[in-house]
Amino acid sequence: ATKEKSHRGGRVEGLPPHVSLGASSPRPASVLLFVSDLHLSDREETSGAFVPALLAELEATLARAMELGVREARLVLLGDIFELLKSERWLDSETRPWLPPSAEAAKVVSAVFSAILAEHSPFFTGLTALTQRFGGLTCEYLPGNHDRELNTSLGAAARAELRRLLPLAGTDDEPFP
C-alpha cells in the first residue's frame, strides 16, 4: 500500500506526534507557535546555550509546515522571555523593580536589557533571520511577570530597542498587548 498524501483526520506524517487534525480539518493554512519562559538574563551563567537548538527547532518546524502547505505562521513570545528582575544591577542602585517608577529604575531596566541584548545576540539575529527566510512568519511579544517592566514607563527605551531588533507590531510608545 502506498501512503496517501491527503488528510483524513488524525496524525499527519511529518508533524510532531502530539499534533493531529480532526477528521474534517483541511490542511492548516496557518500555524501558531509559542515560546515562553526563556528567562534570558544579563548573567553569563545563563548563557543561552539552548538558543541554537531552539532556533533550529523553530526553523525545522517552519520548514515542515511550509512543505505541508502552511502559508502563514505566527510566533508568540509568551512571557518571561527576558529576566529583568534577578539582575544584580538592581543591587547596585537605590531602587528596586517593585518600587514606584523612577528615572533611576528606568536606567536600571535599560542597562539590564542592554546587557541581555549583548549576552544573547544570537537569539535576536536568529529570530530576524527566520522572519526573513519564512516570509509568512510574524512575531508577537507578550510580557510575563519577569519582563513586565518592558510594558511600563520603565521599559520605554528597552521596548523601542526590542522593536528595532525584531519585527514586532506597534510603535515604540505603545505597550505590548
Secondary structure, 3 states (H helix, E strand, C coil): CCCCCCCCCEECCCCCCCCEECCCCCCCCEEEEEECCCCECCCCCCCCCCHHHHHHHHHHHHHHHHHCCCCEEEEEEECCCECCCCCHHHCCCCCCCCCCCCHHHHHHHHHHHHHHHHHCHHHHHHHHHHHHHCCCEEEEEECCCCCHHHHCHHHHHHHHHHHHHCCECCCCCCCCC
